[in-house]
Every structure is written in C-alpha cells, then in structure tokens.
Amino acid sequence: MAEPKASISELREQLLVYLADRLSTGEVLFTAEQFVAAAGEVFATLTGDEVTDAVRQELAEFLAVANAEDPTQLLAPGVENWVSLSVLAQVRKAG
C-alpha cells in the first residue's frame, strides 16, 4: 500500500476549516466517529488517497487533540447543532 501523499499534520488547517464549514451549515458532529468520518472525507478529497485504518487512527488522534485544545472550535458547535435539531424535532412533534 502506498504512503499517503500528505500527512494529517500538513492538512491540519484545511481539515479544521472544512469541519468548521460543515458545522456552520448546521451539521451535527459531536461524536469521535462523526468527526473522523467527516475528516476522512476531506482527507480523501484533498489527497486522492484511501482512508485506511491507520489514517482513521491518525485523524482520531488529531481531532481528540484539537477538541481538547479548543472545544469551542469544533465540539461546541457540533453539540449546539444537535441541541437545535433536537428542540426543532420536539417542536414539530408537538405541532
């Protein structure tokens, strides 16, 4: 298997911007799996490489650090989106 064309650290800013853009449109991302899946999509798009288990693990570690360093950047907006959608669903259900 070939080495990826770019490393996660080289794509750090692009990954963060992409994820922030998705969150700004109201997408719900707050579990590690959701963040890794979304980051994997942009990794594959940017590099043309397959998202292997090793890449997923590296993305998970990168995202855990990013969310620990500044939860307001990604984690808080993802939770806010979830709360908003949950409230909206309850309002719709109540009529």
N, C-alpha and C positions, 0 to 999 in steps of 0.2 A: 504494500500500500504506500502511495506517495505521501510525502510530508505536505501539510497544508501550505498554500502559497503565502499566507500571512498568519501571524500569531495573534492570539487574543489580545495581548498587550499592545500590539501595533494597531489593532482595530478598536481599542478601548473607547475613544471619544465617539467614533461612529456608532458603536453599539449603544452607548448611553443616549445619544441623540435620537437614534431610531426608536429605542424603547420609550423615551420621553414623548416622542411624537405619537406613538400608539396610545400612550396613557392620556395625552391631551385630547384625543378624539373620543375618550370615554371607555376605552377597552379596559376590562378587568384583568389585571395581572397582580397577584399578590402571593401566590404560592411559588416555591422554588421551581417546580415543574413548569408552571406557566411562563415564568421569566426565562428559563432555559430554552423552552420551545420557541419563544419569540426571538430570543437572541440567536438561536440556531438557524432560524430562517434568514436573518440578516447576514449571518456568517456565510451561509451557503450562497446567498445572492452576491455578496461582495467578493468572495474568493472563487466561487465556482466549485468549491470542494464539498465533498460529502461530510455530513456531520456524524462523525464516528463517536463511539462511546468515550474515547479519550478526549475529543473536542467537547462533548457534553459535560464531562467531568471538569474540564478546564473552565468552561462557561459557568458552571455551577459555583466553582470556587471564586471566579471573578465577580459574579453577581452577589455572592454572600459577602464579600469584602466591600463592594460598592454600597450595598444596602446597610451594612454595619457602619461604614464611614459617614454616610449621609442618608438616613432613611427618608428624608423629605424629598429626595431627588426622584426615587422610583417607587419605593414601598408605600409611602403615604398616599400618593395619588392613586395607586392601584387599589388600596383599601377604600379610599373615598369613592372611587368609581363603583366598587362593589356595593357600598352602602347606598349610594344614589340609585343604583339599579334595583336593589332590594326594596327600598322605600317605594320607588315607582311601581314595582310589581305589586306590592301590597295595596297601593292606592288604586291601581287598575282592578285588582281583585275585589276590592271593597266597592267599586263602582263609583 
